[in-house]
């Protein structure tokens, strides 16, 4: 599938780490193979579930390279670019392109607030850095300087900026983005959205960490939405929403890694100072996975 035509379920991969904080490439390849076999439509290393904020450049490079290797052209790899400086973001984008990534997920990190003109310029610079299709990532819960609808509308005119992944939890905002950008930019949901509802209003799918632990169920939900079988889709969505609610309660990377360990995929613990889930919290994750047939 060409990235420009991308639709479907694209999991945000966790970054497997050894006890010494090194990237476990073997575990990442094993998980990627499992997800591809489950029918996912792409892979996103270095999303929020991938703990990009806790990795140095060398570790990020390892993650992207191992994911591209594992995908072997079977599904597109949308690699995360996240930085506080535009220079660093450009370096990342160009390096991920040279490694073989098929697209870029662009994130703006900020310590001091950045005015909207600076936000727009940052994303334009990432889009100009390579010929790869760019997905904008907006998450107002965690980003100091977020993308407004006005900024997204401006950015939607760039030929390389094709998609936006919105984690605002506001589905009305997604419809506003679709209306304002008039088909120039496709919308992907996050796990914070009711994904069937996002598909109903014109979304293309979702990029989300929890899809790593319910890949088959997520693909089934997407297929039902694509077929317009909304009653069946909502029945499955109600079941899967339990998983979303559980994961919203805990550290996302920790919860995904705990769930994967229960399924036989040991991705280590979250990078410190993030805390691993307690035994009681793991029991909650286990119960949710059992409820949806993921264990």
MIKOL-757746 format. One record per residue (C-alpha): residue number from 1; residue in three letters; x, z, y. Coordinates in steps of 0.001 Angstrom, whole numbers, plus 524288, in hexadecimal, padded with zeros to 5 digits. Layout:
BEGIN
- NUM / ala / X / Z / Y
...
//
This chain:
BEGIN
- 1 / unk / 80000 / 80000 / 80000
- 2 / unk / 8051D / 7FC7D / 80D76
- 3 / unk / 80539 / 80840 / 8166E
- 4 / unk / 7FD2E / 800CB / 82079
- 5 / unk / 7F21B / 80086 / 81682
- 6 / unk / 7F3B7 / 80EA1 / 81244
- 7 / unk / 7E79B / 815E4 / 80DFA
- 8 / unk / 7E5FD / 82155 / 804D1
- 9 / unk / 7EC38 / 82E28 / 800EE
- 10 / unk / 7FA2E / 83037 / 80597
- 11 / unk / 7FF3C / 83DC6 / 801DB
- 12 / unk / 8084D / 84545 / 80AC3
- 13 / unk / 8131E / 84896 / 8013B
- 14 / unk / 81904 / 8562C / 800C4
- 15 / unk / 827C5 / 856B5 / 80162
- 16 / unk / 82CA0 / 85CF2 / 7F4BD
- 17 / unk / 8376E / 8669A / 7F7C4
- 18 / unk / 84122 / 86DED / 7EF4B
- 19 / unk / 84329 / 87C9E / 7F14F
- 20 / unk / 84EDA / 87905 / 7F9F1
- 21 / unk / 8467F / 87043 / 8028D
- 22 / unk / 84B51 / 86335 / 7FD5C
- 23 / unk / 8420C / 857D8 / 7FB0F
- 24 / unk / 83E4A / 856B4 / 7ECB4
- 25 / unk / 83DEF / 847EA / 7EB70
- 26 / unk / 83A62 / 84855 / 7DD08
- 27 / unk / 82E39 / 85062 / 7DFA8
- 28 / unk / 82A64 / 84757 / 7EAE0
- 29 / unk / 82BAA / 83B46 / 7E24C
- 30 / unk / 823D0 / 841AA / 7D75E
- 31 / unk / 818D8 / 84543 / 7E0B5
- 32 / unk / 818C6 / 837D5 / 7E70C
- 33 / unk / 81799 / 8315E / 7D9B0
- 34 / unk / 80C4C / 83A4D / 7D621
- 35 / unk / 80501 / 83739 / 7E2B3
- 36 / unk / 806F0 / 82897 / 7E16D
- 37 / unk / 801E6 / 82929 / 7D374
- 38 / unk / 7F60E / 8309E / 7D885
- 39 / unk / 7F2AE / 82507 / 7E12B
- 40 / unk / 7F66B / 82944 / 7EEE6
- 41 / unk / 7F7F3 / 81E6E / 7F8D9
- 42 / unk / 80496 / 822BD / 7FF5F
- 43 / unk / 80E18 / 82E07 / 80114
- 44 / unk / 811F5 / 83545 / 80D69
- 45 / unk / 81EAB / 83CEA / 80D08
- 46 / unk / 821CA / 845BC / 818A6
- 47 / unk / 813E1 / 84891 / 81CC6
- 48 / unk / 80FF6 / 8566B / 8203B
- 49 / unk / 80ED0 / 859FC / 811C8
- 50 / unk / 81CA2 / 854C1 / 8104F
- 51 / unk / 821B7 / 85F47 / 81996
- 52 / unk / 82884 / 8558C / 82294
- 53 / unk / 82A77 / 86030 / 82CC1
- 54 / unk / 8333D / 867C0 / 82356
- 55 / unk / 83C24 / 85CBA / 81ECA
- 56 / unk / 8488D / 85745 / 824BD
- 57 / unk / 84B3E / 848B7 / 825C4
- 58 / unk / 852B7 / 847DC / 818FA
- 59 / unk / 847BA / 84E63 / 81173
- 60 / unk / 83D97 / 8458B / 817B2
- 61 / unk / 845C8 / 839C3 / 8140F
- 62 / unk / 84634 / 83E6A / 805E8
- 63 / unk / 8377F / 84037 / 805A5
- 64 / unk / 83487 / 832A4 / 80ADF
- 65 / unk / 83E87 / 82C1B / 80212
- 66 / unk / 8399E / 832F1 / 7F5C3
- 67 / unk / 82B73 / 82FB0 / 7F8F0
- 68 / unk / 82E71 / 82158 / 7FB77
- 69 / unk / 8360D / 82120 / 7EEB7
- 70 / unk / 82AE4 / 82741 / 7E720
- 71 / unk / 82079 / 81E81 / 7ED10
- 72 / unk / 8285A / 81261 / 7E988
- 73 / unk / 81F56 / 809C5 / 7F18B
- 74 / unk / 81315 / 80DAE / 7EA11
- 75 / unk / 80CFB / 814A4 / 7F5AF
- 76 / unk / 81148 / 8150A / 803ED
- 77 / unk / 8198B / 82056 / 808BC
- 78 / unk / 815BD / 8251E / 8164C
- 79 / unk / 8213F / 82D95 / 81A79
- 80 / unk / 81FFF / 83844 / 824A6
- 81 / unk / 82798 / 837A5 / 83160
- 82 / unk / 82724 / 84446 / 8391D
- 83 / unk / 82FF8 / 848BA / 84428
- 84 / unk / 83073 / 84FCB / 85113
- 85 / unk / 838B4 / 844FD / 8571C
- 86 / unk / 8357D / 8369B / 857BF
- 87 / unk / 84398 / 8333F / 85427
- 88 / unk / 842B4 / 83AD1 / 8476B
- 89 / unk / 83596 / 834A7 / 8440D
- 90 / unk / 83B3C / 82708 / 845EA
- 91 / unk / 846D0 / 82A3A / 83D16
- 92 / unk / 83D9C / 82F3B / 83279
- 93 / unk / 83494 / 8237A / 8334A
- 94 / unk / 83FC3 / 819D4 / 83237
- 95 / unk / 84607 / 82122 / 826F7
- 96 / unk / 83957 / 82242 / 81F33
- 97 / unk / 83726 / 813B0 / 8213A
- 98 / unk / 844D4 / 810A9 / 81C2E
- 99 / unk / 84280 / 81933 / 8102D
- 100 / unk / 83659 / 8115D / 80CD4
- 101 / unk / 82AB7 / 818C1 / 81256
- 102 / unk / 81EB9 / 8102D / 81426
- 103 / unk / 81931 / 81744 / 81FEF
- 104 / unk / 81B50 / 82277 / 82960
- 105 / unk / 81326 / 82EA3 / 82B9E
- 106 / unk / 8167F / 832A0 / 8398F
- 107 / unk / 81601 / 840D9 / 83DD2
- 108 / unk / 819FA / 846C8 / 84AD4
- 109 / unk / 81FF7 / 85440 / 84A2C
- 110 / unk / 820E2 / 85BAE / 856F4
- 111 / unk / 8261C / 868AC / 85BB9
- 112 / unk / 822C4 / 866BC / 86A00
- 113 / unk / 815FA / 85FAC / 86D0D
- 114 / unk / 81774 / 85108 / 86F0A
- 115 / unk / 80ED8 / 849C6 / 878EE
- 116 / unk / 8063E / 83EFA / 8739E
- 117 / unk / 80F0B / 83440 / 878DB
- 118 / unk / 81A42 / 83A38 / 87120
- 119 / unk / 811F4 / 83B35 / 864E5
- 120 / unk / 80E1A / 82CE1 / 865E3
- 121 / unk / 81C2A / 828C6 / 86891
- 122 / unk / 820F2 / 8304B / 85C99
- 123 / unk / 817A9 / 8294C / 8535B
- 124 / unk / 81A40 / 81C20 / 859AA
- 125 / unk / 828CF / 81E2E / 8577B
- 126 / unk / 82692 / 82132 / 84918
- 127 / unk / 81E02 / 81516 / 847D5
- 128 / unk / 82862 / 80CC5 / 84E86
- 129 / unk / 83368 / 81212 / 845FA
- 130 / unk / 82FE5 / 809FC / 839E6
- 131 / unk / 8265C / 7FF97 / 8355B
- 132 / unk / 81F87 / 8094D / 82C5A
- 133 / unk / 8111C / 80CA2 / 82E1B
- 134 / unk / 80F58 / 819D3 / 834BC
- 135 / unk / 80541 / 8245B / 83226
- 136 / unk / 80382 / 82DF9 / 83D55
- 137 / unk / 801C5 / 83C11 / 8390C
- 138 / unk / 7F9EF / 84550 / 84176
- 139 / unk / 7F7DF / 8539B / 83E09
- 140 / unk / 7F3AC / 85BB6 / 849CA
- 141 / unk / 7F43D / 8684D / 841D3
- 142 / unk / 802F9 / 86771 / 840B4
- 143 / unk / 8080B / 85DFD / 84AEB
- 144 / unk / 80BEF / 862C4 / 85858
- 145 / unk / 80989 / 85561 / 85E72
- 146 / unk / 7FE9B / 84E22 / 857AE
- 147 / unk / 7F941 / 8405E / 8585B
- 148 / unk / 7ED25 / 83F0F / 860C6
- 149 / unk / 7E330 / 83465 / 85E2B
- 150 / unk / 7E7F8 / 82DA6 / 86A8F
- 151 / unk / 7F5E3 / 82DC3 / 86544
- 152 / unk / 7F182 / 82889 / 8580E
- 153 / unk / 7EA11 / 81DA0 / 85EE7
- 154 / unk / 7F667 / 819BF / 86661
- 155 / unk / 7FEBE / 81A34 / 85A27
- 156 / unk / 7F4F5 / 8123D / 85247
- 157 / unk / 7F916 / 8060B / 859D0
- 158 / unk / 806DE / 80678 / 8540C
- 159 / unk / 807D7 / 7FC7B / 848F1
- 160 / unk / 80EFF / 805F0 / 83FDF
- 161 / unk / 805BB / 81172 / 841B4
- 162 / unk / 7FB38 / 80F23 / 8378B
- 163 / unk / 7F5C1 / 81C72 / 833CA
- 164 / unk / 7F360 / 82A63 / 83809
- 165 / unk / 7F25F / 8364B / 82F59
- 166 / unk / 7EA68 / 84096 / 83667
- 167 / unk / 7EA61 / 84ECD / 8320B
- 168 / unk / 7E20D / 85419 / 83D15
- 169 / unk / 7D6A5 / 857F6 / 833FF
- 170 / unk / 7CDD8 / 85111 / 83DFB
- 171 / unk / 7C74C / 84584 / 83750
- 172 / unk / 7C0CA / 841B2 / 84418
- 173 / unk / 7CE5C / 83FB9 / 849C4
- 174 / unk / 7D132 / 83621 / 83EC2
- 175 / unk / 7C521 / 82E40 / 8422F
- 176 / unk / 7C954 / 82E57 / 85076
- 177 / unk / 7D6B1 / 8291B / 84C75
- 178 / unk / 7D05C / 81E52 / 8446C
- 179 / unk / 7C77E / 81AA6 / 84FBE
- 180 / unk / 7D21A / 81B05 / 85A22
- 181 / unk / 7DC25 / 81347 / 8526C
- 182 / unk / 7D24F / 808C8 / 84E78
- 183 / unk / 7D825 / 805C4 / 8412B
- 184 / unk / 7E659 / 80552 / 845A3
- 185 / unk / 7E9D2 / 811CF / 83E77
- 186 / unk / 7E51F / 81736 / 83172
- 187 / unk / 7E1AF / 82588 / 82FC3
- 188 / unk / 7E623 / 82E16 / 82483
- 189 / unk / 7E0F8 / 83BD7 / 82296
- 190 / unk / 7E819 / 84863 / 81F70
- 191 / unk / 7E430 / 852AF / 8157D
- 192 / unk / 7DDF0 / 85A28 / 820B8
- 193 / unk / 7D349 / 84FC7 / 8215A
- 194 / unk / 7C7FE / 84D41 / 81818
- 195 / unk / 7CDFC / 840AF / 8135F
- 196 / unk / 7C183 / 83A5C / 80E5D
- 197 / unk / 7BBDD / 83BCB / 81C10
- 198 / unk / 7C806 / 83578 / 821D2
- 199 / unk / 7C674 / 82A05 / 81888
- 200 / unk / 7B82B / 828C3 / 81C63
- 201 / unk / 7BB70 / 8271A / 82AD4
- 202 / unk / 7C5C4 / 81CCD / 8282C
- 203 / unk / 7D200 / 82405 / 823D8
- 204 / unk / 7DBE8 / 81DB7 / 81AC3
- 205 / unk / 7DED2 / 8298D / 8123E
- 206 / unk / 7E6E9 / 835D7 / 8139B
- 207 / unk / 7F4E2 / 83A92 / 81433
- 208 / unk / 7F4E2 / 8486A / 80F0F
- 209 / unk / 7FD1C / 85266 / 807C2
- 210 / unk / 7F26B / 8578C / 7FEB1
- 211 / unk / 7F0EE / 849CC / 7F8F8
- 212 / unk / 7FDAA / 84CA4 / 7F1C5
- 213 / unk / 7F6A2 / 85658 / 7E913
- 214 / unk / 7E99E / 84F24 / 7E7B4
- 215 / unk / 7EE28 / 840EF / 7E7C9
- 216 / unk / 7E4BA / 83B79 / 7DDAE
- 217 / unk / 7D92F / 8425E / 7E3E2
- 218 / unk / 7DD63 / 83DAD / 7F15D
- 219 / unk / 7DE85 / 82F96 / 7ECDD
- 220 / unk / 7D129 / 830A7 / 7E65D
- 221 / unk / 7CB63 / 83599 / 7F323
- 222 / unk / 7D170 / 82A45 / 7FA99
- 223 / unk / 7CC55 / 82068 / 7F0BF
- 224 / unk / 7BE87 / 825EF / 7F1D2
- 225 / unk / 7BF1A / 8250E / 800AA
- 226 / unk / 7C42B / 81717 / 8001D
- 227 / unk / 7B8EE / 81387 / 7F715
- 228 / unk / 7AF08 / 819C7 / 80048
- 229 / unk / 7AAB5 / 82370 / 7F5CF
- 230 / unk / 7A8D7 / 82E2D / 7FFB7
- 231 / unk / 7A0A3 / 83774 / 7F775
- 232 / unk / 7AAF6 / 83797 / 7ECBE
- 233 / unk / 7B5C2 / 8385C / 7F6CC
- 234 / unk / 7AFCA / 8443C / 7FD62
- 235 / unk / 7ADBF / 84B17 / 7F056
- 236 / unk / 7BC4A / 84991 / 7ED91
- 237 / unk / 7BFD1 / 84CC3 / 7FBAA
- 238 / unk / 7B8AE / 859C0 / 7FAA9
- 239 / unk / 7C0D7 / 85D58 / 7EECE
- 240 / unk / 7CD9F / 85942 / 7F505
- 241 / unk / 7CA8F / 86044 / 801BD
- 242 / unk / 7CD15 / 86CF2 / 7FA70
- 243 / unk / 7DB37 / 868A8 / 7F8D6
- 244 / unk / 7DC51 / 86548 / 80752
- 245 / unk / 7D6F7 / 8728B / 80B4F
- 246 / unk / 7E058 / 879DC / 8027D
- 247 / unk / 7EC12 / 8727C / 80793
- 248 / unk / 7E80A / 874B5 / 815A5
- 249 / unk / 7E978 / 8835A / 8132A
- 250 / unk / 7F7CE / 88302 / 80F63
- 251 / unk / 804B2 / 87CEE / 81357
- 252 / unk / 80241 / 86E98 / 81029
- 253 / unk / 80F5F / 86B61 / 809E4
- 254 / unk / 80F1C / 87824 / 80263
- 255 / unk / 80156 / 875CF / 7FD70
- 256 / unk / 80421 / 867D3 / 7F933
- 257 / unk / 810A6 / 86BF7 / 7F26B
- 258 / unk / 8099A / 8772F / 7EBA0
- 259 / unk / 7FEE7 / 86E01 / 7E6FF
- 260 / unk / 808BF / 86419 / 7E211
- 261 / unk / 81036 / 86E8E / 7DA9D
- 262 / unk / 80391 / 87234 / 7D3B9
- 263 / unk / 8028A / 863DA / 7CFC5
- 264 / unk / 81078 / 86340 / 7CA99
- 265 / unk / 81770 / 85DEA / 7D69F
- 266 / unk / 82144 / 867D0 / 7DBAC
- 267 / unk / 82460 / 8648A / 7E9D7
- 268 / unk / 82A7B / 8719B / 7ED13
- 269 / unk / 82630 / 87A68 / 7F830
- 270 / unk / 82396 / 87770 / 8068D
- 271 / unk / 82F92 / 8770C / 80F3A
- 272 / unk / 83246 / 8846C / 81563
- 273 / unk / 82DA6 / 88AEC / 81DBD
- 274 / unk / 820D3 / 88612 / 8181E
- 275 / unk / 81BB3 / 88F10 / 80D98
- 276 / unk / 81858 / 88B34 / 7FFC2
- 277 / unk / 80AA3 / 88E4E / 7FB32
- 278 / unk / 8085D / 89BA0 / 7F503
- 279 / unk / 80342 / 89D06 / 7E723
- 280 / unk / 7F5C3 / 89FFE / 7EC90
- 281 / unk / 7F5FD / 893D3 / 7F50A
- 282 / unk / 7FA94 / 88B71 / 7E9A6
- 283 / unk / 7EEF3 / 8907E / 7E1E6
- 284 / unk / 7E5EF / 88B6F / 7EC8F
- 285 / unk / 7EC7D / 87E12 / 7EC11
- 286 / unk / 7EB83 / 87E04 / 7DD42
- 287 / unk / 7DCFB / 8810D / 7DD85
- 288 / unk / 7DA7A / 875E3 / 7E720
- 289 / unk / 7E201 / 86C27 / 7DED3
- 290 / unk / 7DAE6 / 87073 / 7D292
- 291 / unk / 7CDEE / 86EAC / 7D97F
- 292 / unk / 7D0AF / 86045 / 7DC4D
- 293 / unk / 7D6E4 / 85D57 / 7CF23
- 294 / unk / 7E4C7 / 85C5E / 7D442
- 295 / unk / 7EA76 / 865ED / 7CA64
//
